[in-house]
Amino acid sequence: MGQPDPALQALIEGAAAGELQDSEPIAGPKPKAEPLAHFANRPYRLRGRKYRPMTELTQFTERGIASWYGRPFHGRKTAIGERYDMHSMSAAHPTLPLPSYVKVTNLKNGTSVIVRVNDRGPFAHGRIIDLSHAAARHLGMVKGGLAAVEINLIVPEPAGTETPAPFADVGK
Protein backbone atom coordinates (compact mmCIF):
# COMPACT_ATOMS: atom_id res chain seq x y z
CA MET A 1 0.00 0.00 0.00
CA GLY A 2 2.95 2.34 0.51
CA GLN A 3 3.09 5.50 2.56
CA PRO A 4 -0.17 7.08 3.71
CA ASP A 5 -1.21 10.27 1.95
CA PRO A 6 -0.07 13.14 4.25
CA ALA A 7 -3.23 15.19 3.61
CA LEU A 8 -5.43 12.18 4.37
CA GLN A 9 -3.47 11.43 7.54
CA ALA A 10 -3.79 15.06 8.69
CA LEU A 11 -7.57 14.99 8.17
CA ILE A 12 -7.93 11.77 10.17
CA GLU A 13 -5.70 12.97 13.00
CA GLY A 14 -7.36 16.38 13.10
CA ALA A 15 -10.83 14.87 13.32
CA ALA A 16 -9.75 12.34 15.93
CA ALA A 17 -8.37 15.15 18.09
CA GLY A 18 -11.80 16.82 18.20
CA GLU A 19 -13.99 16.23 21.21
CA LEU A 20 -16.41 13.35 20.87
CA GLN A 21 -19.88 14.14 22.13
CA ASP A 22 -22.10 11.82 24.10
CA SER A 23 -24.54 10.68 21.48
CA GLU A 24 -28.02 9.24 21.46
CA PRO A 25 -28.55 5.51 21.03
CA ILE A 26 -26.91 4.29 17.84
CA ALA A 27 -29.22 4.30 14.83
CA GLY A 28 -29.29 1.54 12.26
CA PRO A 29 -30.27 -2.08 11.79
CA LYS A 30 -29.95 -4.57 14.63
CA PRO A 31 -27.01 -6.82 13.73
CA LYS A 32 -27.99 -10.45 13.24
CA ALA A 33 -26.13 -13.57 12.24
CA GLU A 34 -26.46 -14.11 8.48
CA PRO A 35 -24.80 -16.62 6.19
CA LEU A 36 -21.98 -15.07 4.17
CA ALA A 37 -22.44 -14.71 0.41
CA HIS A 38 -19.50 -16.87 -0.68
CA PHE A 39 -19.61 -15.65 -4.30
CA ALA A 40 -19.14 -12.05 -3.10
CA ASN A 41 -16.29 -12.87 -0.71
CA ARG A 42 -13.81 -14.29 -3.21
CA PRO A 43 -10.58 -12.47 -4.06
CA TYR A 44 -10.97 -10.06 -6.98
CA ARG A 45 -8.94 -7.63 -9.06
CA LEU A 46 -10.06 -4.16 -10.05
CA ARG A 47 -8.08 -1.47 -11.87
CA GLY A 48 -4.89 -3.49 -11.47
CA ARG A 49 -5.28 -3.91 -7.72
CA LYS A 50 -5.93 -7.19 -5.89
CA TYR A 51 -8.50 -7.38 -3.08
CA ARG A 52 -8.79 -10.29 -0.65
CA PRO A 53 -12.09 -10.08 1.25
CA MET A 54 -12.26 -11.42 4.78
CA THR A 55 -14.06 -14.75 4.95
CA GLU A 56 -14.83 -14.74 8.68
CA LEU A 57 -16.41 -12.30 11.08
CA THR A 58 -13.59 -11.37 13.42
CA GLN A 59 -12.45 -8.27 15.27
CA PHE A 60 -11.69 -5.46 12.81
CA THR A 61 -11.21 -1.71 13.27
CA GLU A 62 -10.18 0.80 10.63
CA ARG A 63 -9.82 4.58 10.50
CA GLY A 64 -9.96 6.59 7.33
CA ILE A 65 -12.19 8.60 5.05
CA ALA A 66 -15.84 7.74 4.36
CA SER A 67 -17.77 8.88 1.33
CA TRP A 68 -21.39 8.26 0.38
CA TYR A 69 -23.25 7.12 -2.68
CA GLY A 70 -26.82 7.93 -3.57
CA ARG A 71 -29.28 8.47 -6.39
CA PRO A 72 -27.20 7.29 -9.40
CA PHE A 73 -26.83 3.88 -7.71
CA HIS A 74 -30.31 3.65 -6.16
CA GLY A 75 -32.01 0.45 -7.30
CA ARG A 76 -28.88 -1.11 -8.81
CA LYS A 77 -27.76 -4.55 -7.66
CA THR A 78 -25.19 -4.74 -4.89
CA ALA A 79 -22.34 -7.26 -4.80
CA ILE A 80 -24.60 -9.75 -3.00
CA GLY A 81 -27.47 -9.32 -5.45
CA GLU A 82 -29.73 -7.10 -3.35
CA ARG A 83 -31.06 -3.79 -4.65
CA TYR A 84 -29.19 -0.77 -3.30
CA ASP A 85 -31.53 1.43 -1.27
CA MET A 86 -30.08 4.87 -0.56
CA HIS A 87 -32.67 5.29 2.21
CA SER A 88 -31.47 2.25 4.19
CA MET A 89 -28.55 2.13 6.62
CA SER A 90 -26.12 0.27 4.38
CA ALA A 91 -22.56 0.52 3.11
CA ALA A 92 -19.91 -0.76 0.73
CA HIS A 93 -16.44 -1.90 1.78
CA PRO A 94 -13.70 -3.44 -0.38
CA THR A 95 -12.79 -6.37 1.92
CA LEU A 96 -15.24 -6.85 4.81
CA PRO A 97 -17.30 -10.06 4.69
CA LEU A 98 -20.62 -9.68 2.86
CA PRO A 99 -23.03 -9.28 4.47
CA SER A 100 -21.76 -7.90 7.76
CA TYR A 101 -22.48 -5.04 10.14
CA VAL A 102 -20.21 -2.20 11.23
CA LYS A 103 -20.47 0.67 13.66
CA VAL A 104 -19.32 3.83 11.88
CA THR A 105 -18.30 6.82 14.02
CA ASN A 106 -17.76 10.30 12.59
CA LEU A 107 -14.53 11.34 14.34
CA LYS A 108 -15.32 15.05 14.09
CA ASN A 109 -18.75 15.08 15.75
CA GLY A 110 -18.83 11.74 17.60
CA THR A 111 -22.05 10.57 15.93
CA SER A 112 -22.29 6.83 15.27
CA VAL A 113 -24.50 4.63 13.14
CA ILE A 114 -24.74 0.90 12.50
CA VAL A 115 -24.83 -0.11 8.84
CA ARG A 116 -25.20 -3.40 7.01
CA VAL A 117 -22.33 -3.90 4.56
CA ASN A 118 -23.81 -5.47 1.42
CA ASP A 119 -21.70 -4.08 -1.42
CA ARG A 120 -18.11 -3.61 -2.60
CA GLY A 121 -16.40 -0.24 -2.80
CA PRO A 122 -15.33 2.48 -2.55
CA PHE A 123 -12.56 2.32 -5.09
CA ALA A 124 -11.53 5.99 -4.91
CA HIS A 125 -8.03 6.54 -3.50
CA GLY A 126 -7.90 6.95 0.27
CA ARG A 127 -11.51 6.06 1.06
CA ILE A 128 -12.32 3.11 3.31
CA ILE A 129 -16.13 2.91 3.21
CA ASP A 130 -19.00 4.17 1.05
CA LEU A 131 -22.15 4.88 3.05
CA SER A 132 -25.75 5.08 1.92
CA HIS A 133 -27.31 8.54 1.80
CA ALA A 134 -29.33 7.74 4.95
CA ALA A 135 -26.22 6.75 6.93
CA ALA A 136 -24.28 9.79 5.66
CA ARG A 137 -27.16 12.07 6.64
CA HIS A 138 -27.24 10.58 10.14
CA LEU A 139 -23.48 11.14 10.50
CA GLY A 140 -23.78 14.75 9.31
CA MET A 141 -21.58 14.33 6.25
CA VAL A 142 -23.92 14.69 3.27
CA LYS A 143 -23.05 18.30 2.47
CA GLY A 144 -19.28 17.85 2.75
CA GLY A 145 -19.35 14.47 1.02
CA LEU A 146 -16.46 13.06 3.06
CA ALA A 147 -15.74 12.49 6.75
CA ALA A 148 -12.98 11.00 8.87
CA VAL A 149 -14.45 7.89 10.49
CA GLU A 150 -13.66 4.83 12.53
CA ILE A 151 -15.37 1.59 11.60
CA ASN A 152 -15.71 -1.41 13.90
CA LEU A 153 -16.95 -4.76 12.64
CA ILE A 154 -19.78 -6.13 14.77
CA VAL A 155 -19.83 -9.88 15.34
CA PRO A 156 -23.46 -10.76 16.15
CA GLU A 157 -24.43 -13.61 18.46
CA PRO A 158 -25.32 -16.77 16.53
CA ALA A 159 -29.06 -17.21 16.02
CA GLY A 160 -30.80 -18.72 19.04
CA THR A 161 -28.13 -17.71 21.58
CA GLU A 162 -29.71 -14.44 22.69
CA THR A 163 -30.52 -14.23 26.39
CA PRO A 164 -34.28 -14.66 26.78
CA ALA A 165 -36.24 -11.95 28.55
CA PRO A 166 -37.37 -12.90 32.06
CA PHE A 167 -40.96 -14.03 32.45
CA ALA A 168 -43.29 -11.41 33.86
CA ASP A 169 -44.84 -12.34 37.18
CA VAL A 170 -48.48 -12.25 36.16
CA GLY A 171 -51.47 -13.19 38.26
CA LYS A 172 -50.00 -12.26 41.65
C-alpha positions in Angstrom: 0.0 0.0 0.0 2.9 2.3 0.5 3.1 5.5 2.6 -0.2 7.1 3.7 -1.2 10.3 1.9 -0.1 13.1 4.3 -3.2 15.2 3.6 -5.4 12.2 4.4 -3.5 11.4 7.5 -3.8 15.1 8.7 -7.6 15.0 8.2 -7.9 11.8 10.2 -5.7 13.0 13.0 -7.4 16.4 13.1 -10.8 14.9 13.3 -9.8 12.3 15.9 -8.4 15.1 18.1 -11.8 16.8 18.2 -14.0 16.2 21.2 -16.4 13.3 20.9 -19.9 14.1 22.1 -22.1 11.8 24.1 -24.5 10.7 21.5 -28.0 9.2 21.5 -28.5 5.5 21.0 -26.9 4.3 17.8 -29.2 4.3 14.8 -29.3 1.5 12.3 -30.3 -2.1 11.8 -30.0 -4.6 14.6 -27.0 -6.8 13.7 -28.0 -10.4 13.2 -26.1 -13.6 12.2 -26.5 -14.1 8.5 -24.8 -16.6 6.2 -22.0 -15.1 4.2 -22.4 -14.7 0.4 -19.5 -16.9 -0.7 -19.6 -15.7 -4.3 -19.1 -12.1 -3.1 -16.3 -12.9 -0.7 -13.8 -14.3 -3.2 -10.6 -12.5 -4.1 -11.0 -10.1 -7.0 -8.9 -7.6 -9.1 -10.1 -4.2 -10.1 -8.1 -1.5 -11.9 -4.9 -3.5 -11.5 -5.3 -3.9 -7.7 -5.9 -7.2 -5.9 -8.5 -7.4 -3.1 -8.8 -10.3 -0.6 -12.1 -10.1 1.2 -12.3 -11.4 4.8 -14.1 -14.8 4.9 -14.8 -14.7 8.7 -16.4 -12.3 11.1 -13.6 -11.4 13.4 -12.4 -8.3 15.3 -11.7 -5.5 12.8 -11.2 -1.7 13.3 -10.2 0.8 10.6 -9.8 4.6 10.5 -10.0 6.6 7.3 -12.2 8.6 5.0 -15.8 7.7 4.4 -17.8 8.9 1.3 -21.4 8.3 0.4 -23.2 7.1 -2.7 -26.8 7.9 -3.6 -29.3 8.5 -6.4 -27.2 7.3 -9.4 -26.8 3.9 -7.7 -30.3 3.7 -6.2 -32.0 0.4 -7.3 -28.9 -1.1 -8.8 -27.8 -4.6 -7.7 -25.2 -4.7 -4.9 -22.3 -7.3 -4.8 -24.6 -9.8 -3.0 -27.5 -9.3 -5.5 -29.7 -7.1 -3.3 -31.1 -3.8 -4.6 -29.2 -0.8 -3.3 -31.5 1.4 -1.3 -30.1 4.9 -0.6 -32.7 5.3 2.2 -31.5 2.2 4.2 -28.6 2.1 6.6 -26.1 0.3 4.4 -22.6 0.5 3.1 -19.9 -0.8 0.7 -16.4 -1.9 1.8 -13.7 -3.4 -0.4 -12.8 -6.4 1.9 -15.2 -6.9 4.8 -17.3 -10.1 4.7 -20.6 -9.7 2.9 -23.0 -9.3 4.5 -21.8 -7.9 7.8 -22.5 -5.0 10.1 -20.2 -2.2 11.2 -20.5 0.7 13.7 -19.3 3.8 11.9 -18.3 6.8 14.0 -17.8 10.3 12.6 -14.5 11.3 14.3 -15.3 15.0 14.1 -18.7 15.1 15.8 -18.8 11.7 17.6 -22.0 10.6 15.9 -22.3 6.8 15.3 -24.5 4.6 13.1 -24.7 0.9 12.5 -24.8 -0.1 8.8 -25.2 -3.4 7.0 -22.3 -3.9 4.6 -23.8 -5.5 1.4 -21.7 -4.1 -1.4 -18.1 -3.6 -2.6 -16.4 -0.2 -2.8 -15.3 2.5 -2.5 -12.6 2.3 -5.1 -11.5 6.0 -4.9 -8.0 6.5 -3.5 -7.9 7.0 0.3 -11.5 6.1 1.1 -12.3 3.1 3.3 -16.1 2.9 3.2 -19.0 4.2 1.0 -22.2 4.9 3.0 -25.7 5.1 1.9 -27.3 8.5 1.8 -29.3 7.7 5.0 -26.2 6.8 6.9 -24.3 9.8 5.7 -27.2 12.1 6.6 -27.2 10.6 10.1 -23.5 11.1 10.5 -23.8 14.7 9.3 -21.6 14.3 6.3 -23.9 14.7 3.3 -23.0 18.3 2.5 -19.3 17.9 2.7 -19.3 14.5 1.0 -16.5 13.1 3.1 -15.7 12.5 6.7 -13.0 11.0 8.9 -14.4 7.9 10.5 -13.7 4.8 12.5 -15.4 1.6 11.6 -15.7 -1.4 13.9 -16.9 -4.8 12.6 -19.8 -6.1 14.8 -19.8 -9.9 15.3 -23.5 -10.8 16.2 -24.4 -13.6 18.5 -25.3 -16.8 16.5 -29.1 -17.2 16.0 -30.8 -18.7 19.0 -28.1 -17.7 21.6 -29.7 -14.4 22.7 -30.5 -14.2 26.4 -34.3 -14.7 26.8 -36.2 -11.9 28.5 -37.4 -12.9 32.1 -41.0 -14.0 32.5 -43.3 -11.4 33.9 -44.8 -12.3 37.2 -48.5 -12.3 36.2 -51.5 -13.2 38.3 -50.0 -12.3 41.6 
